[in-house]
Amino acid sequence: MRSELETSPTSKHAGSISLFVRYVNNYFRFLFDTVHPLRDLAFPPLLGDNLSPHPHTSDCLVLLSGLSSYSRRTAVRIAKKVNLILPAALLSVFAVPSVTHGQAKPAQPAKKQPTGPSAPQSTHYPILLLAFGNNPDWSLRIGLKGPERLDRPNYPPIPLEPATVVHEAAADSWTYQAKDSATGAAVSVHLTREVCTDVVSDPTAAPGPSTGKYTFRVSVDHAQLGSMKGCARIAAELFPKINNQLDSEEDTDKKKHPPPTITKFKPPSAIAYLNPAGSVVLSRGGVKKIVAPAGSEPCLSHDGKRLLYTRSDSKTAPDRTIVLYDADSGKSLDLVHGLVRQAFWSPDDSRIAFLKGQNQAWQVWSFPAAMPEAAAVFSPQTVSSLHGWLDTHTVFASDMQSAYWLGEDKPQQTVSLLEIYGSTFQALSSDTIRVHPLNGDLLLVSADYATAPAGSPKDAMGLAAGFFLFELHSKRRTVLCPADQWGRSAEWSRDGLQVFYTRVLSATTAATFRIFWDGTSVLRYLSGTSLTVGQ
């Protein structure tokens, strides 16, 4: 191991000076010695060579014995070489800075620092926080890199992409910038270190009013959702995977998939669907039964015991029959006949709404579940599709231009389909629009793309299909169907956390897949199509 001195600049200079001193001693001995100039002529050895004929004597001077036998020309040549070497040695000595071994290194003159950007400010900022507020309820997680996720009751979580953080030291506050991963909307979070008591309840705490004081005051601005205000607290328990190290950008491909965000979901216990042969199948508690050899548009009651479906009565005429199958009795009953289709149960299963064609137009009709003979017009509005009930007095329907909220006890509401579909999708009469079972503001829409995304599969007509979520209030639209799939007929589960849809696998094969409402955990559910959920 080298000592401190061996690695210091002073020791290196000292070694160089020692070498030059040896040279100078030899040259000055040659110049001023009074011995015979030729007999005792000497010169220093070359570095790395041992020219001494006596290996045990000093190599400082090499005596040239028998010099008298040299010719005069040889002596002159040696003298000339000495005259050339001596000035070079003296010049080298005076060129080396005077450094004495053991002395302190002289102070170096101050060097002018190169110009460049100013030193960066501190990038420390609060992390592992939960921000939350009320009216409406919301919560936001701030992780290692900044805002990570925004949650609202009965809406899917919004993943966020953290960007910059600016510290305002004078106000002891921070501004986090982020982006909505699904829509690209800008998100700004302003956090101030001050006591906050503005919230009514903490979304992660036990039910009941909040009486605590929180460390931070926070405001969130989402370009589509608007402004939200509340408090924030340290919530390290929500970030169990923290290992005090940021992920390396170079290891992006090696990162493990994050754990599923949806864990408390309830698989359906009663469903109906069409099997690959086109038969109507009812499955309750895992027990499957074919209730009809053919049919379409299945709709299962909320208790999972009664199934509506449409039967075609003619291969040449449009006449159809809406049929009711009762699981308890195992019997089927024809309800209404003619130009009828798309029957739906009301939320309490007490009424049935359906479309009926008259005068070359479709209208919504309804009747009590036990009195099909009492069927009557529900709304005079002409529509092309019925999408279900919103409550016991309101149905949801559409035509090729608008969506309609048709009610018995309130004015009709209308929203343009262009506002819902945007420029990404195109409206067709075969589209389905399903309202979230717990949130009337959230729609699940199945439609064809206006322009097929790159790499998306197409059907026999060259069309690509998918489904998306749309929030009526904020106008936020997010595509939920995986980009590499052809998907339609999307339906909510009763808990509103799962979506079941028909995926075309080939020209002759289709199956039902399931996906969570946040776009995660896609899996094949069963071999069949047009699935409807009862329980």
C-alpha positions in Angstrom: 0.0 0.0 0.0 1.4 3.4 -0.9 2.0 5.9 1.9 0.5 9.3 1.8 3.8 10.8 0.9 4.3 8.4 -2.1 1.1 9.6 -3.6 1.7 13.3 -3.0 2.9 15.6 -5.7 5.9 16.8 -3.5 7.5 13.3 -3.4 7.4 13.1 -7.2 9.2 16.4 -7.6 11.8 15.4 -5.0 12.7 12.3 -6.9 13.2 14.3 -10.1 15.4 16.8 -8.4 17.6 14.0 -6.9 18.2 12.6 -10.4 19.2 16.1 -11.8 21.5 16.7 -8.8 23.4 13.5 -9.7 23.9 14.8 -13.2 25.0 18.3 -12.1 27.6 16.9 -9.6 29.2 14.8 -12.4 29.3 17.7 -14.9 30.8 20.2 -12.4 33.4 17.6 -11.3 34.4 17.3 -14.9 34.8 21.1 -15.3 36.6 22.0 -12.1 38.6 18.9 -11.1 42.4 19.5 -11.5 43.3 16.0 -12.5 44.5 15.1 -16.0 41.6 16.1 -18.3 41.8 13.0 -20.4 42.9 10.4 -17.8 40.1 11.2 -15.5 37.5 12.2 -18.1 34.0 10.9 -16.9 30.4 11.2 -17.9 27.2 10.0 -16.2 25.6 6.7 -17.2 22.5 6.6 -19.3 19.3 6.0 -17.4 18.6 2.3 -17.0 22.1 1.2 -18.1 25.0 -0.1 -16.0 28.1 1.0 -17.8 30.4 0.5 -14.9 33.0 -2.3 -15.4 33.0 -2.7 -11.6 29.6 -3.8 -10.5 30.3 -3.1 -6.8 31.5 0.5 -7.3 29.4 3.6 -7.6 27.7 4.3 -10.9 27.8 8.1 -10.4 31.0 8.3 -12.5 32.5 5.8 -14.9 36.3 6.1 -15.1 37.5 5.5 -18.6 40.7 3.5 -18.1 43.2 3.4 -20.9 41.9 6.7 -22.4 45.5 7.5 -23.6 45.2 4.7 -26.1 42.3 6.5 -27.8 43.0 8.5 -30.8 42.8 12.3 -30.7 39.7 12.2 -32.9 38.0 10.0 -30.4 38.8 12.3 -27.5 37.5 15.4 -29.4 34.3 13.5 -30.2 33.8 12.7 -26.5 34.4 16.3 -25.6 31.9 17.6 -28.1 29.2 15.2 -26.7 29.9 16.6 -23.2 29.6 20.1 -24.5 26.1 19.2 -25.8 24.9 17.3 -22.8 26.0 19.9 -20.2 23.9 22.9 -21.4 20.8 20.6 -21.7 21.3 19.4 -18.1 21.7 22.9 -16.8 18.6 24.0 -18.6 16.6 21.1 -17.2 17.8 22.0 -13.7 16.7 25.6 -13.9 13.4 24.6 -15.6 12.3 22.4 -12.6 10.4 24.4 -9.9 12.2 24.6 -6.6 10.5 22.2 -4.3 12.1 21.1 -1.1 11.2 17.7 0.3 9.2 18.1 3.5 8.2 21.7 2.9 4.6 22.7 2.7 3.3 23.0 -0.8 3.2 26.7 -1.8 -0.3 28.3 -2.2 -1.5 28.0 -5.8 -2.9 31.1 -7.5 -6.7 31.1 -7.6 -7.9 29.7 -10.9 -10.8 31.3 -12.7 -13.8 28.9 -12.5 -15.3 28.1 -15.9 -18.7 29.7 -16.5 -21.7 27.5 -16.5 -25.2 26.9 -15.1 -25.8 27.9 -11.5 -25.9 25.2 -8.8 -29.2 23.3 -8.7 -31.6 24.0 -5.9 -32.6 21.3 -3.4 -34.9 18.7 -5.0 -36.2 17.4 -1.6 -40.0 17.4 -1.4 -42.6 15.6 0.8 -43.4 12.0 -0.3 -45.5 9.1 0.8 -48.5 11.3 1.3 -52.3 10.8 1.0 -54.2 14.0 0.0 -58.0 13.9 0.2 -61.0 16.1 0.3 -64.8 16.1 0.3 -67.7 17.5 -1.7 -67.1 15.6 -3.9 -64.9 12.9 -2.2 -61.5 12.3 -3.7 -58.0 11.2 -2.7 -54.5 11.4 -4.3 -51.3 9.5 -3.6 -47.9 11.2 -3.7 -45.1 8.7 -4.0 -41.4 8.8 -4.5 -41.5 10.7 -7.7 -44.6 12.7 -7.1 -48.4 12.3 -7.8 -49.1 8.6 -8.7 -52.9 8.0 -8.6 -56.2 9.9 -8.2 -59.2 8.1 -6.8 -62.9 9.0 -6.7 -65.8 6.9 -5.4 -67.5 4.9 -8.1 -64.9 5.9 -10.8 -61.9 3.9 -11.9 -58.6 5.1 -10.5 -56.7 7.5 -12.6 -53.0 6.7 -12.9 -50.7 9.8 -13.0 -47.3 10.3 -14.5 -45.2 12.5 -12.2 -43.2 15.4 -13.9 -41.5 18.3 -12.1 -41.6 19.5 -8.5 -41.0 23.2 -7.6 -40.2 24.2 -4.0 -41.3 27.6 -2.9 -39.1 28.1 0.2 -40.6 31.4 1.4 -44.1 29.8 1.7 -42.8 26.3 2.7 -44.9 24.8 -0.2 -44.4 22.6 -3.2 -46.0 22.4 -6.6 -46.1 19.0 -8.3 -46.8 18.7 -12.0 -48.1 15.5 -13.5 -50.1 14.1 -16.4 -53.3 12.0 -16.6 -51.9 8.7 -18.1 -55.1 7.9 -19.9 -56.0 11.2 -21.5 -52.8 13.3 -21.2 -54.7 16.0 -19.3 -52.4 18.2 -17.1 -52.6 17.8 -13.3 -51.1 20.3 -10.8 -50.9 19.6 -7.0 -50.1 22.5 -4.7 -49.0 21.4 -1.2 -48.4 23.8 1.7 -47.1 22.8 5.2 -49.7 24.2 7.5 -52.4 22.8 9.8 -55.5 21.7 7.9 -58.9 20.8 9.3 -61.0 21.3 6.2 -62.0 17.7 5.5 -64.9 15.8 6.9 -63.5 12.3 6.6 -60.3 10.5 5.8 -61.1 7.9 3.0 -58.7 5.3 4.6 -59.9 5.8 8.1 -62.8 4.0 9.9 -66.3 5.3 9.0 -67.3 8.5 10.8 -66.4 12.2 10.9 -62.8 13.3 11.2 -61.7 15.2 14.2 -58.0 15.2 13.5 -55.6 17.9 12.3 -53.5 17.2 9.3 -50.0 18.4 8.4 -50.5 19.8 4.9 -53.1 21.8 3.0 -53.5 20.8 -0.6 -55.2 21.8 -3.8 -55.5 19.7 -7.0 -56.2 21.0 -10.5 -57.1 18.5 -13.2 -57.6 20.0 -16.7 -60.8 17.9 -17.2 -62.1 17.2 -13.7 -61.6 20.8 -12.3 -60.3 21.9 -8.9 -60.3 20.0 -5.6 -59.2 21.1 -2.2 -58.4 19.3 1.0 -55.7 18.1 3.4 -52.8 15.7 3.3 -51.1 13.4 5.8 -48.1 11.1 5.8 -49.4 7.7 4.7 -46.4 5.4 4.4 -48.7 2.4 5.0 -50.2 2.9 1.5 -46.7 2.4 -0.1 -45.6 -1.1 1.1 -43.1 -1.7 -1.7 -40.9 1.3 -1.0 -37.2 0.3 -0.8 -35.7 3.8 -0.6 -34.3 3.6 -4.1 -35.8 5.1 -7.3 -36.2 2.8 -10.3 -33.5 3.1 -12.8 -34.6 4.4 -16.1 -32.3 2.0 -17.9 -34.1 -1.0 -16.2 -37.6 -0.1 -17.5 -38.0 -3.3 -19.4 -37.0 -5.3 -16.4 -39.5 -3.8 -14.0 -42.0 -6.2 -12.6 -45.7 -5.6 -13.3 -47.3 -3.7 -10.4 -49.8 -5.6 -8.2 -53.5 -5.4 -9.3 -55.3 -2.3 -8.2 -58.6 -4.1 -8.0 -58.7 -6.7 -5.2 -62.1 -6.6 -3.6 -64.3 -7.6 -6.5 -67.1 -10.1 -6.6 -67.3 -12.7 -9.4 -70.8 -13.1 -10.8 -72.8 -16.0 -9.5 -75.6 -15.9 -12.1 -74.9 -15.2 -15.8 -76.5 -16.0 -19.2 -74.9 -16.1 -22.6 -75.0 -17.6 -26.1 -72.8 -20.6 -26.6 -70.8 -21.3 -29.8 -73.8 -23.1 -31.3 -76.1 -20.1 -30.7 -78.0 -21.7 -27.8 -79.1 -19.6 -24.8 -77.4 -20.8 -21.7 -78.2 -19.9 -18.1 -75.5 -20.5 -15.4 -76.3 -20.2 -11.7 -73.8 -21.2 -9.0 -71.6 -22.8 -11.7 -74.5 -25.1 -12.9 -75.1 -24.5 -16.6 -78.4 -25.2 -18.5 -79.4 -24.6 -22.1 -82.8 -22.9 -21.9 -83.4 -22.5 -25.6 -81.8 -23.9 -28.8 -81.5 -20.4 -30.3 -82.0 -16.8 -29.3 -80.4 -13.4 -28.9 -80.3 -10.3 -26.6 -80.3 -12.2 -23.2 -81.0 -10.1 -20.1 -81.0 -11.7 -16.7 -82.9 -10.4 -13.7 -81.0 -8.9 -10.7 -81.8 -12.0 -8.6 -80.5 -14.3 -11.3 -83.8 -16.3 -11.5 -85.5 -15.0 -14.6 -84.1 -14.6 -18.1 -85.4 -12.6 -21.0 -84.3 -13.2 -24.5 -85.5 -12.6 -28.1 -86.5 -15.4 -30.4 -86.7 -15.0 -34.1 -90.0 -16.5 -35.4 -89.3 -16.4 -39.1 -86.3 -16.7 -41.4 -87.9 -14.4 -43.9 -90.0 -12.0 -41.8 -88.8 -9.6 -39.0 -91.3 -10.9 -36.5 -89.9 -11.8 -33.1 -91.0 -12.9 -29.6 -89.6 -11.8 -26.3 -89.5 -14.9 -24.1 -89.3 -15.2 -20.3 -87.5 -18.2 -18.8 -88.1 -19.0 -15.1 -85.2 -20.9 -13.4 -87.3 -22.1 -10.5 -90.0 -23.7 -12.6 -87.8 -24.4 -15.6 -90.6 -23.1 -17.9 -90.6 -20.5 -20.7 -93.4 -18.0 -21.4 -93.9 -15.8 -24.5 -94.4 -12.2 -23.4 -94.9 -10.0 -26.5 -94.8 -10.7 -30.2 -94.2 -8.7 -33.4 -91.6 -6.1 -34.2 -90.1 -6.3 -30.8 -86.5 -6.5 -29.4 -84.1 -5.5 -26.6 -86.0 -6.2 -23.4 -84.6 -5.0 -20.1 -85.5 -5.5 -16.4 -86.1 -2.5 -14.2 -83.7 -2.1 -11.2 -86.2 -3.8 -8.9 -87.2 -6.4 -11.5 -90.8 -5.3 -11.4 -91.1 -3.9 -14.9 -89.8 -4.7 -18.4 -89.0 -2.2 -21.1 -88.5 -3.1 -24.8 -88.4 -1.6 -28.3 -91.5 -1.9 -30.5 -91.6 -1.0 -34.2 -94.6 1.1 -35.4 -95.0 3.2 -38.5 -91.4 2.4 -39.5 -90.1 3.8 -36.2 -88.9 2.3 -32.9 -90.3 3.5 -29.6 -89.8 2.4 -26.0 -92.7 0.4 -24.5 -93.0 -1.1 -21.0 -95.3 -3.4 -18.9 -95.4 -4.9 -15.4 -93.4 -8.1 -15.3 -96.5 -10.1 -14.5 -98.8 -8.4 -17.0 -97.4 -8.4 -20.5 -100.9 -7.7 -21.9 -100.7 -4.3 -20.3 -97.8 -3.2 -22.5 -98.0 0.5 -23.4 -95.8 3.3 -24.9 -93.3 4.5 -22.3 -92.1 7.5 -24.4 -93.1 8.9 -27.8 -89.5 9.7 -28.7 -88.3 7.8 -31.8 -85.1 5.9 -31.1 -83.0 3.1 -32.6 -81.5 1.4 -29.5 -82.6 0.8 -25.9 -79.7 0.5 -23.4 -81.5 -0.2 -20.1 -83.0 1.5 -17.1 -81.5 4.2 -14.9 -84.1 3.9 -12.1 -87.6 2.6 -11.8 -89.0 5.6 -13.8 -86.2 6.4 -16.3 -84.8 4.5 -19.3 -81.8 5.2 -21.4 -82.0 5.1 -25.3 -80.4 6.6 -28.4 -80.8 7.2 -32.1 -78.0 7.9 -34.6 -77.5 11.5 -33.3 -78.3 11.6 -29.6 -78.6 9.8 -26.3 -81.8 10.2 -24.4 -82.8 10.0 -20.7 -86.5 9.2 -21.0 -88.5 9.6 -17.8 -92.1 9.2 -16.7 -91.9 11.8 -14.1 -89.2 14.3 -15.3 -88.3 16.2 -18.5 -86.4 14.4 -21.2 -82.6 15.0 -21.3 -80.5 14.8 -24.4 -76.7 14.5 -25.1 -75.1 14.5 -28.5 -73.5 11.2 -29.5 -70.7 13.2 -31.0 -69.9 14.6 -27.5 -69.8 11.0 -26.2 -68.0 9.3 -29.0 -65.6 12.1 -30.0 -63.7 11.7 -33.2 -62.3 8.3 -32.3 -65.5 6.2 -32.7 -68.5 6.2 -35.0 -72.2 5.6 -34.0 -74.2 2.7 -35.3 -77.5 1.2 -34.3 -75.8 -1.9 -33.1 -73.8 0.0 -30.5 -74.4 -0.7 -26.8 -74.2 1.9 -24.0 -74.3 0.7 -20.4 -74.7 3.0 -17.4 -72.5 2.1 -14.4 -74.7 0.3 -11.8 -73.6 2.7 -9.0 -72.8 5.9 -10.9 -75.1 7.4 -13.5 -72.4 9.7 -14.7 -70.2 6.9 -16.0 -71.0 5.2 -19.3 -69.5 2.1 -20.9 -69.8 2.4 -24.7 -69.2 -0.3 -27.3 -68.7 1.0 -30.9 -66.6 0.8 -34.1 -63.6 2.9 -34.5 -63.9 5.7 -37.0 -60.3 4.9 -38.1 -58.8 1.6 -37.1 -55.8 2.0 -34.7 -52.5 0.7 -36.0 -52.3 -3.0 -35.4 -55.9 -3.5 -34.3 -57.7 -6.5 -35.7 -60.7 -6.0 -38.1 -63.8 -8.0 -38.8 -65.0 -9.3 -42.2 -66.2 -5.8 -43.1 -62.8 -4.2 -42.4 -64.0 -2.5 -39.2 -62.2 -2.4 -35.9 -64.3 -2.4 -32.7 -63.7 -1.5 -29.1 -65.2 0.0 -26.0 -64.5 3.0 -23.8 -65.6 4.9 -20.7 -67.1 8.3 -20.8 -67.9 10.7 -17.9 -70.8 12.9 -18.7 -69.9 15.7 -16.3 -66.2 16.1 -17.0 -66.3 14.8 -20.7 -63.4 12.5 -19.8 -63.1 9.6 -22.3 -60.8 6.7 -21.9 -60.5 3.6 -24.2 -60.8 0.5 -22.1 -60.6 -2.2 -24.9 -57.0 -3.5 -25.3 -55.5 -2.2 -28.5 -54.8 -5.6 -30.0 -58.3 -6.9 -29.6 -61.7 -6.6 -31.4 -64.2 -6.1 -28.6 -67.9 -5.4 -28.4 -71.1 -5.9 -26.3 -69.3 -4.8 -23.1 -71.4 -5.2 -19.9 -70.8 -4.2 -16.3 -70.7 -6.6 -13.4 -73.1 -5.8 -10.6 -70.3 -4.5 -8.4 -69.2 -2.1 -11.2 -65.6 -3.2 -11.0 -65.5 -5.7 -13.9 -66.4 -5.5 -17.6 -67.3 -8.5 -19.6 -67.1 -8.3 -23.4 -67.2 -10.3 -26.6 -63.9 -10.7 -28.4 -63.6 -12.0 -31.9 -60.7 -14.4 -32.1 -61.0 -15.4 -35.7 -63.5 -15.4 -38.6 -65.5 -18.2 -36.9 -64.5 -18.0 -33.3 -65.5 -15.6 -30.5 -65.3 -15.7 -26.7 -66.2 -13.7 -23.6 -63.3 -11.9 -21.8 -63.1 -10.0 -18.6 -61.2 -6.8 -17.8 -61.2 -4.6 -14.7 -62.6 -1.1 -15.1 -59.0 0.4 -14.8 -57.9 -1.6 -17.8 -56.0 -4.3 -15.9 -56.2 -8.1 -15.5 -57.5 -9.1 -18.9 -58.5 -12.8 -19.0 -60.6 -15.2 -21.1 -63.8 -15.9 -19.2 -65.8 -18.4 -21.2 -66.5 -19.8 -24.7 -69.6 -17.8 -25.6 -70.8 -14.4 -26.5 -73.4 -11.7 -25.5 -72.9 -12.3 -21.8 -75.3 -10.7 -19.3 -74.9 -10.6 -15.5 -77.6 -11.2 -13.0 -75.9 -11.5 -9.6 
